[in-house]
């Protein structure tokens, strides 16, 4: 049949190749979602063959367009696009779909499969990540573009489904993108009216396009199987430079399947051999599974030539830019290489010297604010924000402008609004885009609202810093709704998340420095509202190792017990140490600001800090005890919260709940 494919037929056969690969891979795996790839094959083919600026030979070049498959369950659509376009994803990987160690996992995974820009699966997240991509593009353009030298000029394309539109994060992302006027963000919505349970009218009756129009979006509606109409719609979207665009693509889920098309049966299960046979007949696709005819493959592989030409043109532009603007050119080249500025620690070093000479008494949220002042002005890639708690989070360094469309995105501070989940996901998009090191703040108790995005930060290994203030019952009068007690444990439970709870100003500085140094691990800084005095220090850089000895037994007393604590409670341990010394009981005080980093240290170092032979141990933390058994052992004691807090001044609450130096003394004496 190869000779029967005419040039005019190639665009349709290109889309049908995506459909066939999706059907075949899901069937072979006996697992997966064929409906979305079959329904959105036309839209995806138009985007990738007519518009997407990308280079399969150099997938990471900086000014490429970004493509996000927000409905990650339809991953075979993306894998088909990558394979057909010439990325290093051979057919054998598509045949190994959803199998152990394949490059084609059930949902797309950033860093695992070449060409995958972001891990998607939890619905709505991809749309919000794309807002981060689009915002980063505008910020980089404001930073580097000069008259006659447009170095940053790319689009972010998103394929999203009904599930993405229904998840609450899409509301947060949509409102934010509309407010910011992100005109280079183009979302193609798979408007097929079907979810797992059945037709969408079972659970929703909203007008999605009207909703996004109310956010300030440009909205269009087209037949999602009419490639010419799709092409015209995308051209209109590109022409609207002041608003993001949502294109409602009226599609049929499982397009081409003779009995399952348009039904929820096409969504999340293999079609079956007979249904696939019928679909092949209906689509005019007579080739065996996992075979693509040469003319169709050649049509797709033109992307490699186009991409190489676009990439080379940008490299030539960069060379000219570097000659015309040497300083900016060097910075852009640095960013394109993924490197930090060489002198980014200069401000921190100066602040550290000052604090070592005159240790301040500050709330760690205030210490964090001063660290940011020293850090941000020496690290131009750092971009901050807050979920409408800027004065409380201390996240706004002086002389840093807001990011908005009025100043053409020239600032470095983002007003996220009361959108904690959206903030976390946008920060993920910013980090993924490159050229931006994002941090954002809210109260620790509201990390619950951001948690899905925090988890994905960790899963993708992104350098994102979460600034969580008001970290304990020390919040005081706001009461238990605002007092985190389980949140330390909940965040520590996330793999690859570095959770820092510093105990004084210097630990806060060390925590920030370590967080920015780690390029493949996100961080969460848990910071106090109440003032904390400086700790006695036997060394430096304790936070970088996650745990260290704060003070040894005074007066040469033999070591009888180890008291371990984090954050504001380290000071209770120091006070208890002094009281116990009066009774000739020698206690070592250990600060454990970051459990993850402490666990990463060699066993020999951990044994030096917490000697295995000393079994009398006390853990002190104004949260629940979950997880502390690894340090205190079966016989140790905890001074901690047993439940929720209460409304009263913070100092009184520590007394009320028994989180005191006196309680620490009693816990030690019970064991020695």
Secondary structure per residue as TSV (DSSP state, phi and psi in degrees):
chain	resnum	aa	ss	phi	psi
A	1	X	-	360.0	-4.8
A	2	X	G	-55.0	-43.6
A	3	X	G	-69.9	-12.8
A	4	X	G	-83.8	-7.5
A	5	X	-	-88.4	110.4
A	6	X	-	-85.9	166.2
A	7	X	G	-59.5	-38.0
A	8	X	G	-69.5	-22.6
A	9	X	G	-86.5	-16.0
A	10	X	H	-57.6	-43.4
A	11	X	H	-57.4	-38.9
A	12	X	H	-71.6	-39.7
A	13	X	H	-66.6	-31.2
A	14	X	H	-61.7	-42.9
A	15	X	H	-68.1	-39.8
A	16	X	H	-67.3	-26.7
A	17	X	H	-62.7	-40.0
A	18	X	H	-62.7	-42.2
A	19	X	H	-63.1	-45.8
A	20	X	H	-64.5	-43.9
A	21	X	H	-62.3	-38.8
A	22	X	H	-65.8	-46.6
A	23	X	H	-58.2	-47.4
A	24	X	H	-67.8	-43.1
A	25	X	H	-67.1	-43.4
A	26	X	H	-64.5	-40.2
A	27	X	H	-65.1	-44.4
A	28	X	H	-64.7	-39.7
A	29	X	H	-75.5	-17.8
A	30	X	T	56.2	34.8
A	31	X	-	-167.0	139.7
A	32	X	S	134.5	-170.6
A	33	X	-	-130.2	96.8
A	34	X	H	-82.1	-21.4
A	35	X	H	-62.3	-48.1
A	36	X	H	-65.6	-46.6
A	37	X	H	-58.6	-37.6
A	38	X	H	-71.5	-36.3
A	39	X	H	-74.7	-35.4
A	40	X	S	-104.0	14.4
A	41	X	H	-62.7	-38.9
A	42	X	H	-65.3	-46.7
A	43	X	H	-62.4	-44.8
A	44	X	H	-63.4	-41.8
A	45	X	H	-64.0	-40.0
A	46	X	H	-64.6	-45.6
A	47	X	I	-60.0	-47.8
A	48	X	I	-76.6	-31.1
A	49	X	I	-95.8	-19.8
A	50	X	I	-109.9	-26.2
A	51	X	I	-129.6	-41.2
A	52	X	-	-62.9	124.7
A	53	X	-	-94.4	103.7
A	54	X	-	-153.8	163.0
A	55	X	-	-134.0	103.0
A	56	X	T	-57.3	-23.7
A	57	X	T	-81.3	-17.2
A	58	X	S	-144.7	76.0
A	59	X	T	-63.3	-15.8
A	60	X	T	-108.1	11.2
A	61	X	-	-62.7	143.9
A	62	X	T	-68.5	-35.8
A	63	X	T	-96.1	22.7
A	64	X	-	-69.7	156.1
A	65	X	-	-69.6	151.7
A	66	X	E	-104.8	139.5
A	67	X	E	-123.6	127.8
A	68	X	E	-122.4	121.0
A	69	X	E	-92.1	93.2
A	70	X	S	-67.3	-38.8
A	71	X	S	-81.1	79.6
A	72	X	G	-64.3	-15.1
A	73	X	G	-62.6	-25.5
A	74	X	G	-86.3	37.2
A	75	X	H	-58.3	-28.4
A	76	X	H	-64.1	-23.6
A	77	X	H	-64.0	-46.6
A	78	X	H	-67.8	-41.8
A	79	X	H	-63.8	-38.4
A	80	X	H	-62.9	-43.2
A	81	X	H	-60.6	-45.0
A	82	X	H	-66.4	-45.8
A	83	X	H	-62.9	-49.7
A	84	X	H	-65.4	-33.1
A	85	X	H	-77.7	-11.1
A	86	X	T	103.5	14.5
A	87	X	-	-70.2	165.3
A	88	X	S	-77.4	68.3
A	89	X	-	-139.3	83.0
A	90	X	-	-66.6	163.1
A	91	X	H	-57.9	-31.9
A	92	X	H	-60.6	-28.4
A	93	X	H	-72.7	-35.4
A	94	X	H	-67.6	-36.4
A	95	X	H	-68.3	-20.3
A	96	X	T	-102.3	24.6
A	97	X	T	-51.9	130.8
A	98	X	T	66.8	18.9
A	99	X	-	-104.2	159.1
A	100	X	T	-58.6	132.3
A	101	X	T	70.3	8.2
A	102	X	-	-78.2	163.6
A	103	X	S	-89.4	11.3
A	104	X	-	-128.0	65.7
A	105	X	-	-67.7	170.8
A	106	X	S	-57.5	-36.0
A	107	X	S	-125.7	146.4
A	108	X	-	-61.2	136.2
A	109	X	-	-123.4	119.5
A	110	X	T	-62.1	135.1
A	111	X	T	84.7	-9.6
A	112	X	T	-103.1	-38.9
A	113	X	S	-121.0	127.2
A	114	X	T	-59.2	136.4
A	115	X	T	89.6	-10.8
A	116	X	-	-82.9	115.8
A	117	X	-	-81.2	-22.0
A	118	X	S	-161.5	143.7
A	119	X	-	-73.6	123.6
A	120	X	-	-128.6	158.3
A	121	X	-	164.0	-59.0
A	122	X	S	-63.5	114.0
A	123	X	T	-62.8	144.6
A	124	X	T	91.7	-27.0
A	125	X	H	-63.2	-42.5
A	126	X	H	-61.3	-40.1
A	127	X	H	-59.7	-43.0
A	128	X	H	-72.3	-38.2
A	129	X	H	-57.0	-39.8
A	130	X	H	-64.0	-32.6
A	131	X	H	-61.7	-40.0
A	132	X	H	-63.5	-42.2
A	133	X	H	-57.6	-50.7
A	134	X	H	-65.6	-37.5
A	135	X	H	-67.5	-42.7
A	136	X	H	-60.3	-39.6
A	137	X	H	-59.7	-45.0
A	138	X	H	-67.6	-37.8
A	139	X	H	-67.8	-40.7
A	140	X	H	-66.3	-37.7
A	141	X	H	-62.7	-43.1
A	142	X	H	-64.0	-33.7
A	143	X	H	-77.2	-35.6
A	144	X	H	-117.0	-27.4
A	145	X	-	-66.3	138.6
A	146	X	B	-129.3	159.5
A	147	X	T	-53.9	124.4
A	148	X	T	81.8	-1.2
A	149	X	B	-137.9	83.0
A	150	X	-	-92.3	90.7
A	151	X	-	-83.3	-29.9
A	152	X	-	-116.7	112.3
A	153	X	-	-160.8	81.0
A	154	X	-	-138.4	164.2
A	155	X	-	-107.3	159.2
A	156	X	E	-117.8	117.9
A	157	X	E	-106.5	139.6
A	158	X	E	-131.5	134.1
A	159	X	E	-104.4	119.0
A	160	X	E	-129.1	156.8
A	161	X	E	-120.0	-174.3
A	162	X	H	-61.5	-35.8
A	163	X	H	-62.7	-40.8
A	164	X	H	-61.4	-39.9
A	165	X	H	-69.6	-30.5
A	166	X	H	-82.0	-33.0
A	167	X	S	-60.6	141.6
A	168	X	H	-60.7	-28.7
A	169	X	H	-64.3	-26.7
A	170	X	H	-66.1	-29.9
A	171	X	H	-67.3	-44.7
A	172	X	H	-62.3	-46.3
A	173	X	H	-67.0	-43.8
A	174	X	H	-61.8	-45.2
A	175	X	H	-64.5	-39.7
A	176	X	H	-68.0	-45.3
A	177	X	H	-63.7	-39.4
A	178	X	H	-65.6	-42.3
A	179	X	H	-62.1	-38.4
A	180	X	H	-82.1	-12.6
A	181	X	T	65.8	47.6
A	182	X	-	-81.4	84.4
A	183	X	T	-70.7	-12.8
A	184	X	T	-98.4	17.9
A	185	X	E	-105.1	119.8
A	186	X	E	-125.8	115.3
A	187	X	E	-108.5	124.5
A	188	X	E	-102.1	113.9
A	189	X	E	-93.9	123.1
A	190	X	E	-76.5	85.7
A	191	X	E	-85.8	72.7
A	192	X	-	-103.0	-6.5
A	193	X	-	70.4	17.7
A	194	X	E	-128.6	135.2
A	195	X	E	-128.5	-173.7
A	196	X	T	-58.3	-41.7
A	197	X	T	-72.7	-23.0
A	198	X	E	145.5	-145.4
A	199	X	E	-71.7	146.8
A	200	X	G	-63.6	-20.7
A	201	X	G	-70.1	-4.4
A	202	X	G	-66.0	-30.0
A	203	X	T	-132.4	-10.8
A	204	X	-	-149.4	149.1
A	205	X	-	-137.1	18.6
A	206	X	-	-74.3	157.1
A	207	X	-	-95.3	99.0
A	208	X	H	-62.4	-44.1
A	209	X	H	-63.3	-39.4
A	210	X	H	-66.0	-37.5
A	211	X	H	-61.6	-47.0
A	212	X	H	-70.3	-32.1
A	213	X	H	-62.2	-36.4
A	214	X	H	-68.2	-23.4
A	215	X	H	-78.0	-12.0
A	216	X	T	102.3	21.0
A	217	X	-	-89.8	154.8
A	218	X	E	-86.3	126.6
A	219	X	E	-123.4	143.9
A	220	X	E	-140.2	158.2
A	221	X	E	-136.2	131.4
A	222	X	E	-139.8	165.9
A	223	X	E	-73.5	114.4
A	224	X	T	-71.3	-1.3
A	225	X	T	-111.8	5.3
A	226	X	-	-102.4	100.3
A	227	X	H	-65.0	-34.0
A	228	X	H	-67.3	-40.9
A	229	X	H	-65.4	-38.8
A	230	X	H	-63.1	-42.4
A	231	X	H	-62.0	-43.5
A	232	X	H	-65.5	-39.0
A	233	X	H	-63.6	-41.3
A	234	X	H	-67.6	-37.1
A	235	X	H	-61.6	-41.2
A	236	X	H	-64.5	-38.3
A	237	X	H	-63.3	-42.4
A	238	X	H	-65.6	-32.7
A	239	X	H	-71.7	-22.5
A	240	X	-	-87.4	94.3
A	241	X	-	-85.7	-14.6
A	242	X	S	-101.3	-0.9
A	243	X	S	-141.3	146.2
A	244	X	-	-69.2	157.9
A	245	X	E	-120.7	135.2
A	246	X	E	-113.0	118.6
A	247	X	E	-104.6	111.8
A	248	X	E	-77.4	113.8
A	249	X	E	-101.3	104.3
A	250	X	E	-69.6	111.0
A	251	X	-	-129.6	170.2
A	252	X	-	-113.6	117.3
A	253	X	T	-62.3	138.1
A	254	X	T	67.5	31.6
A	255	X	T	-49.7	126.8
A	256	X	T	102.8	-22.2
A	257	X	-	-72.4	126.8
A	258	X	T	-64.4	-35.7
A	259	X	T	-116.7	-20.0
A	260	X	T	-100.9	-13.2
A	261	X	T	-57.4	135.2
A	262	X	T	81.2	7.6
A	263	X	S	-124.0	160.7
A	264	X	G	-69.2	-12.5
A	265	X	G	-66.3	-20.0
A	266	X	G	-84.3	-7.2
A	267	X	T	-75.7	-62.2
A	268	X	S	-126.0	32.2
A	269	X	S	-152.7	156.1
A	270	X	-	-57.6	149.8
A	271	X	-	-74.8	-29.2
A	272	X	-	96.4	151.9
A	273	X	H	-59.1	-43.9
A	274	X	H	-67.4	-40.9
A	275	X	H	-65.4	-39.4
A	276	X	H	-66.2	-39.6
A	277	X	H	-60.0	-43.6
A	278	X	H	-66.4	-37.5
A	279	X	H	-64.9	-40.2
A	280	X	H	-60.2	-43.1
A	281	X	H	-63.7	-43.5
A	282	X	H	-67.0	-35.6
A	283	X	H	-87.8	-7.1
A	284	X	T	70.8	31.6
A	285	X	-	-110.1	101.7
A	286	X	-	-101.4	1.3
A	287	X	S	-79.7	152.7
A	288	X	-	-65.2	168.3
A	289	X	T	-55.3	139.7
A	290	X	T	63.1	26.1
A	291	X	-	-119.7	134.2
A	292	X	-	-123.5	124.8
A	293	X	-	-62.7	149.1
A	294	X	H	-54.1	-44.7
A	295	X	H	-60.8	-37.2
A	296	X	H	-70.2	-43.9
A	297	X	H	-63.7	-40.5
A	298	X	H	-61.6	-39.4
A	299	X	H	-58.9	-45.5
A	300	X	H	-68.9	-39.6
A	301	X	H	-71.8	-6.8
A	302	X	H	-59.7	-20.2
A	303	X	H	-59.4	-31.9
A	304	X	H	-66.5	-43.9
A	305	X	H	-66.0	-45.6
A	306	X	H	-60.8	-43.1
A	307	X	H	-65.8	-43.0
A	308	X	H	-63.3	-38.7
A	309	X	H	-65.2	-44.6
A	310	X	H	-65.6	-40.2
A	311	X	H	-64.4	-44.5
A	312	X	H	-64.4	-40.1
A	313	X	H	-60.6	-38.9
A	314	X	H	-69.1	-39.9
A	315	X	H	-61.5	-39.5
A	316	X	H	-65.3	-40.5
A	317	X	H	-63.0	-39.8
A	318	X	H	-63.8	-40.4
A	319	X	H	-62.6	-42.6
A	320	X	H	-66.8	-38.0
A	321	X	H	-64.2	-42.1
A	322	X	H	-64.4	-32.2
A	323	X	H	-71.9	-40.9
A	324	X	H	-76.6	-34.0
A	325	X	-	-135.7	79.7
A	326	X	H	-57.7	-43.2
A	327	X	H	-66.4	-50.6
A	328	X	H	-64.5	-37.3
A	329	X	H	-63.5	-39.8
A	330	X	H	-65.7	-39.4
A	331	X	H	-64.6	-44.7
A	332	X	H	-65.1	-40.3
A	333	X	H	-63.8	-39.7
A	334	X	H	-59.6	-47.7
A	335	X	H	-63.4	-41.6
A	336	X	H	-62.2	-27.7
A	337	X	H	-83.5	-8.8
A	338	X	T	78.0	30.7
A	339	X	-	-106.0	154.7
A	340	X	-	-87.0	159.9
A	341	X	-	-61.3	145.7
A	342	X	T	-65.8	-32.7
A	343	X	T	-106.5	27.9
A	344	X	T	-66.7	-19.2
A	345	X	T	-90.7	0.2
A	346	X	H	-58.9	-45.2
A	347	X	H	-65.7	-36.1
A	348	X	H	-66.0	-41.1
A	349	X	H	-61.8	-41.0
A	350	X	H	-65.6	-42.8
A	351	X	H	-66.8	-39.4
A	352	X	H	-61.2	-44.8
A	353	X	H	-59.7	-40.7
A	354	X	H	-64.1	-43.5
A	355	X	H	-73.6	-29.2
A	356	X	H	-67.7	-34.2
A	357	X	H	-76.0	-42.4
A	358	X	S	-132.8	83.0
A	359	X	-	-61.7	126.0
A	360	X	-	-88.1	157.3
A	361	X	-	-102.8	108.1
A	362	X	E	-144.5	152.9
A	363	X	E	-64.3	144.2
A	364	X	H	-66.9	-23.2
A	365	X	H	-66.4	-35.8
A	366	X	H	-71.0	-41.3
A	367	X	H	-57.9	-43.6
A	368	X	H	-59.5	-41.2
A	369	X	H	-60.7	-40.2
A	370	X	H	-70.6	-36.2
A	371	X	H	-63.1	-42.6
A	372	X	H	-62.0	-38.2
A	373	X	H	-56.6	-43.9
A	374	X	H	-74.4	-29.4
A	375	X	H	-85.3	-49.6
A	376	X	H	-64.8	-36.3
A	377	X	T	-74.0	-11.6
A	378	X	T	-109.5	-2.9
A	379	X	-	-130.1	89.2
A	380	X	T	-65.6	-11.7
A	381	X	T	-82.3	-14.5
A	382	X	E	-76.1	128.5
A	383	X	E	-128.6	125.4
A	384	X	E	-110.1	-179.3
A	385	X	E	177.8	-179.8
A	386	X	E	-158.0	150.3
A	387	X	S	-85.1	63.6
A	388	X	S	66.8	29.6
A	389	X	-	-133.0	32.5
A	390	X	H	-53.3	-49.8
A	391	X	H	-65.0	-29.6
A	392	X	H	-81.1	-36.3
A	393	X	H	-83.1	-16.8
A	394	X	T	56.3	45.1
A	395	X	-	-101.9	-0.8
A	396	X	-	-104.7	102.2
A	397	X	-	-68.5	149.4
A	398	X	T	-63.0	151.2
A	399	X	T	64.3	21.0
A	400	X	-	-108.1	123.7
A	401	X	-	-82.3	157.0
A	402	X	B	-70.7	155.4
A	403	X	-	-93.7	121.1
A	404	X	-	-160.4	168.6
A	405	X	T	-72.0	-20.6
A	406	X	T	-65.7	-38.5
A	407	X	T	-100.0	19.7
A	408	X	T	59.3	34.5
A	409	X	T	66.0	28.2
A	410	X	-	-84.1	-7.3
A	411	X	-	-85.1	-174.5
A	412	X	S	-135.2	16.2
A	413	X	E	-127.5	126.8
A	414	X	E	-107.0	125.8
A	415	X	E	-89.4	96.7
A	416	X	-	-75.8	-16.1
A	417	X	-	71.4	-174.6
A	418	X	S	-84.6	72.2
A	419	X	-	-142.8	70.0
A	420	X	H	-62.4	-43.5
A	421	X	H	-64.6	-46.3
A	422	X	H	-61.7	-40.5
A	423	X	H	-58.2	-49.2
A	424	X	H	-60.3	-41.4
A	425	X	H	-73.0	-37.7
A	426	X	H	-63.4	-40.8
A	427	X	H	-60.7	-38.1
A	428	X	H	-60.0	-43.6
A	429	X	H	-63.7	-40.2
A	430	X	H	-60.6	-46.0
A	431	X	H	-65.2	-40.9
A	432	X	H	-64.9	-36.4
A	433	X	H	-61.7	-41.2
A	434	X	S	96.6	154.8
A	435	X	S	84.6	-3.0
A	436	X	-	-134.8	132.4
A	437	X	E	-112.4	101.8
A	438	X	E	-91.0	145.5
A	439	X	E	-137.4	152.3
A	440	X	E	-155.4	148.2
A	441	X	E	-119.7	152.3
A	442	X	E	-162.1	-179.1
A	443	X	E	-73.6	147.2
A	444	X	G	-58.0	-37.8
A	445	X	G	-61.8	-26.5
A	446	X	G	-88.5	6.2
A	447	X	H	-61.5	-22.1
A	448	X	H	-57.7	-40.5
A	449	X	H	-69.4	-29.3
A	450	X	H	-94.1	-8.8
A	451	X	H	-53.4	-42.8
A	452	X	H	-58.3	-36.9
A	453	X	H	-72.9	-37.0
A	454	X	H	-61.4	-43.3
A	455	X	H	-60.9	-41.9
A	456	X	H	-70.6	-31.8
A	457	X	H	-55.6	-45.5
A	458	X	H	-70.3	-41.7
A	459	X	H	-62.1	-38.8
A	460	X	H	-86.3	-11.7
A	461	X	T	68.6	50.4
A	462	X	-	-99.4	145.6
A	463	X	-	-83.3	87.9
A	464	X	-	-128.5	134.9
A	465	X	E	-114.9	119.6
A	466	X	E	-97.2	124.2
A	467	X	E	-103.6	100.6
A	468	X	E	-106.9	107.0
A	469	X	E	-99.1	178.0
A	470	X	S	57.6	63.1
A	471	X	-	-91.5	7.1
A	472	X	S	-162.0	-171.3
A	473	X	G	-62.4	-12.3
A	474	X	G	-61.2	-13.2
A	475	X	G	-56.3	-38.5
A	476	X	-	86.6	-122.0
A	477	X	T	-64.2	-20.0
A	478	X	T	-64.6	-19.5
A	479	X	-	84.5	-173.7
A	480	X	G	-64.6	-23.7
A	481	X	G	-65.3	-24.2
A	482	X	G	-113.5	6.4
A	483	X	-	-107.9	107.8
A	484	X	-	-72.8	129.6
A	485	X	S	-124.6	-34.6
A	486	X	S	-97.3	-2.9
A	487	X	H	-75.7	-30.7
A	488	X	H	-59.4	-49.7
A	489	X	H	-64.8	-40.5
A	490	X	H	-63.8	-41.9
A	491	X	H	-72.9	-39.4
A	492	X	H	-63.7	-21.6
A	493	X	T	-73.2	-15.8
A	494	X	S	-80.6	119.1
A	495	X	T	-60.8	146.3
A	496	X	T	63.2	25.6
A	497	X	E	-114.1	121.7
A	498	X	E	-88.3	110.2
A	499	X	E	-100.5	114.9
A	500	X	E	-105.8	130.8
A	501	X	-	-127.1	85.3
A	502	X	-	-72.3	153.2
A	503	X	S	-103.6	-12.0
A	504	X	S	-160.1	-173.3
A	505	X	H	-63.7	-44.2
A	506	X	H	-67.6	-38.5
A	507	X	H	-63.4	-35.0
A	508	X	H	-64.1	-44.2
A	509	X	H	-61.4	-45.9
A	510	X	H	-63.4	-36.1
A	511	X	H	-64.9	-46.1
A	512	X	H	-61.6	-46.5
A	513	X	H	-59.8	-43.9
A	514	X	H	-66.0	-41.4
A	515	X	H	-59.9	-43.4
A	516	X	H	-73.5	-28.0
A	517	X	H	-69.1	-33.8
A	518	X	-	-79.3	109.9
A	519	X	S	-89.5	-9.8
A	520	X	S	-125.6	23.4
A	521	X	-	-143.8	124.4
A	522	X	E	-75.3	160.9
A	523	X	E	-131.3	150.1
A	524	X	E	-126.0	121.1
A	525	X	E	-100.6	119.6
A	526	X	E	-102.2	114.5
A	527	X	E	-124.2	146.3
A	528	X	-	-84.0	155.6
A	529	X	S	-86.9	-33.7
A	530	X	S	-87.8	152.6
A	531	X	E	-67.2	146.5
A	532	X	E	-130.2	136.6
A	533	X	-	-75.9	163.0
A	534	X	-	-69.7	149.1
A	535	X	-	-84.8	153.2
A	536	X	-	-66.6	143.5
A	537	X	-	-129.9	128.2
A	538	X	S	-92.3	-17.2
A	539	X	S	-154.9	-157.8
A	540	X	S	-138.4	168.4
A	541	X	-	60.6	34.5
A	542	X	H	-63.9	-36.6
A	543	X	H	-64.7	-31.0
A	544	X	H	-64.4	-26.3
A	545	X	H	-99.5	-1.5
A	546	X	S	84.7	-24.8
A	547	X	-	-163.4	147.7
A	548	X	E	-163.1	167.1
A	549	X	E	-83.9	122.0
A	550	X	E	-83.0	-47.0
A	551	X	E	-155.4	145.5
A	552	X	-	-96.0	166.9
A	553	X	-	-56.1	131.3
A	554	X	G	-73.7	162.4
A	555	X	G	60.6	25.3
A	556	X	G	71.5	16.1
A	557	X	-	-62.9	141.6
A	558	X	-	-67.0	147.9
A	559	X	E	-75.1	120.2
A	560	X	E	-111.6	-27.8
A	561	X	E	-153.2	155.8
A	562	X	E	-117.9	125.7
A	563	X	E	-109.0	122.5
A	564	X	E	-114.3	141.2
A	565	X	E	-154.9	169.6
A	566	X	-	-131.8	157.0
A	567	X	G	55.6	-138.6
A	568	X	G	-62.5	-20.6
A	569	X	G	-80.5	-12.6
A	570	X	H	-60.2	-33.6
A	571	X	H	-69.0	-30.2
A	572	X	H	-66.8	-38.4
A	573	X	H	-64.5	-41.0
A	574	X	H	-64.0	-41.9
A	575	X	H	-64.9	-40.4
A	576	X	H	-65.3	-37.5
A	577	X	H	-56.4	-44.3
A	578	X	H	-64.7	-40.4
A	579	X	H	-66.2	-42.1
A	580	X	H	-68.1	-32.0
A	581	X	H	-61.9	-30.3
A	582	X	T	-63.9	-22.5
A	583	X	T	-105.6	18.4
A	584	X	T	61.4	32.6
A	585	X	-	-107.5	113.2
A	586	X	E	-84.7	125.2
A	587	X	E	-127.0	135.7
A	588	X	E	-95.7	136.6
A	589	X	E	-104.3	127.2
A	590	X	E	-119.7	130.3
A	591	X	E	-98.0	133.0
A	592	X	-	-121.9	69.5
A	593	X	S	-65.9	-26.4
A	594	X	-	-143.2	103.2
A	595	X	H	-61.3	-41.0
A	596	X	H	-58.3	-47.4
A	597	X	H	-68.7	-33.4
A	598	X	H	-65.3	-41.6
A	599	X	H	-66.1	-25.5
A	600	X	H	-76.6	-12.8
A	601	X	S	-75.7	156.3
A	602	X	-	-58.4	151.3
A	603	X	H	-58.3	-33.9
A	604	X	H	-62.0	-39.7
A	605	X	H	-68.7	-43.2
A	606	X	H	-62.3	-36.9
A	607	X	H	-69.5	-30.7
A	608	X	H	-65.0	-39.4
A	609	X	H	-76.7	-45.3
A	610	X	S	-121.4	89.4
A	611	X	-	-60.1	127.3
A	612	X	T	-57.9	-29.6
A	613	X	T	-75.6	-13.0
A	614	X	-	-95.7	103.7
A	615	X	-	-92.8	-14.2
A	616	X	-	-79.4	108.4
A	617	X	E	-138.5	145.2
A	618	X	E	-133.5	133.1
A	619	X	E	-105.7	139.1
A	620	X	E	-130.6	118.9
A	621	X	-	-161.2	137.8
A	622	X	S	-83.2	46.2
A	623	X	S	-144.1	-176.0
A	624	X	-	-70.4	162.3
A	625	X	-	-85.1	-2.5
A	626	X	T	-53.7	124.1
A	627	X	T	101.0	-21.2
A	628	X	T	-72.4	-15.0
A	629	X	H	-59.3	-26.5
A	630	X	H	-64.0	-23.3
A	631	X	H	-106.0	-36.7
A	632	X	H	-91.4	-14.6
A	633	X	T	74.1	-175.7
A	634	X	T	-72.9	-25.6
A	635	X	T	-100.0	-4.5
A	636	X	-	-73.1	175.8
A	637	X	E	-124.1	153.4
A	638	X	E	-121.1	137.3
A	639	X	E	-109.9	107.5
A	640	X	-	-160.2	-177.7
A	641	X	-	-84.8	142.6
A	642	X	S	-103.7	-10.9
A	643	X	S	-167.2	-153.8
A	644	X	-	-76.0	165.9
A	645	X	-	-85.1	-153.4
A	646	X	-	-155.8	171.7
A	647	X	S	-98.1	113.5
A	648	X	S	-176.0	166.7
A	649	X	-	-55.2	143.3
A	650	X	H	-55.2	-44.1
A	651	X	H	-59.6	-40.5
A	652	X	H	-66.9	-32.5
A	653	X	H	-68.2	-39.4
A	654	X	H	-60.4	-39.9
A	655	X	H	-66.0	-45.3
A	656	X	H	-61.6	-40.9
A	657	X	T	-92.8	6.0
A	658	X	T	72.1	28.4
A	659	X	-	-100.9	82.6
A	660	X	S	-140.1	164.3
A	661	X	H	-61.8	-36.4
A	662	X	H	-60.1	-42.2
A	663	X	H	-66.4	-35.6
A	664	X	H	-65.6	-43.7
A	665	X	H	-57.1	-45.9
A	666	X	H	-63.6	-39.7
A	667	X	H	-66.1	-36.1
A	668	X	H	-68.4	-45.5
A	669	X	H	-66.4	-27.1
A	670	X	T	-61.5	-26.0
A	671	X	T	-102.1	-25.4
A	672	X	-	-108.2	360.0
